[in-house]
Amino acid sequence: MTCPHCEALQKRVEKLERELGIRRYDQEIAALVTRLGVTATHARLLLRLYAAGGKVVTHDALLTVLSSDSPDVLKTTICRVNTLIGERVIENDRTIGYHMTPPGLARVLAAIEPVELQEVRGLV
């Protein structure tokens, strides 16, 4: 059993972690919008695919990101992102969903973590 003071501190830490996560997500969206020239909606889609690390993300999961229930909206959005970035960063994985290609993962990482920060964090 923990003391009331420890429980209060734990709740405060959890709240701050949530706030930091939200801020980080907002910063990543802003970085993608600025550095890749995509919209905020495109950035949210890119971040969802990036978070999967190249693994397939289902159509339904991506439609949730887009706040849509139309597969045509998803196809159009992915086509637009690939066109804006200038290479196929997102590929269709048959009827399951989509995944981000290795060049796509690298492009998103470069946009959200400039090379200087990647070096400091040991990502390069």
Sequence and secondary structure as in RCSB ss.txt:
>XXXX:A:sequence
MTCPHCEALQKRVEKLERELGIRRYDQEIAALVTRLGVTATHARLLLRLYAAGGKVVTHDALLTVLSSDSPDVLK
TTICRVNTLIGERVIENDRTIGYHMTPPGLARVLAAIEPVELQEVRGLV
>XXXX:A:secstr
   HHHHHHHHHHHHHHHHHHHHHHHHHHHHHHHHH   HHHHHHHHHHHHTTTS EEHHHHHHHHT   HHHHH
HHHHHHHHHHTS  EEEETTTEEEE HHHHHHHHHHHS HHHHHHTT  
